[in-house]
Amino acid sequence: MTAEEKAKELLDKMWDVTYQDEEYLPNYEAKQCALICVDEIIKQIDGKTLTDQTDYWEEVKQEIKRK
């Protein structure tokens, strides 16, 4: 799965959880939740010589921010 596809998947899942009211900016909340998840993943793999995975998740994070 590409970083862009993973970013969309995470945002879609977070949207479903955070959606309450169109006027309440649910997209902002979904982005924040998705970014928290990605940051936690990066923390877990950081320093374990998994640079390919770290690079992938950093790319996912950038895709989330672009959306």
Secondary structure, 3 states (H helix, E strand, C coil): CCHHHHHHHHHHHHHHHHCCCHHHCHHHHHHHHHHHHHHHHHHHHCCCCCHHHHHHHHHHHHHHHHC
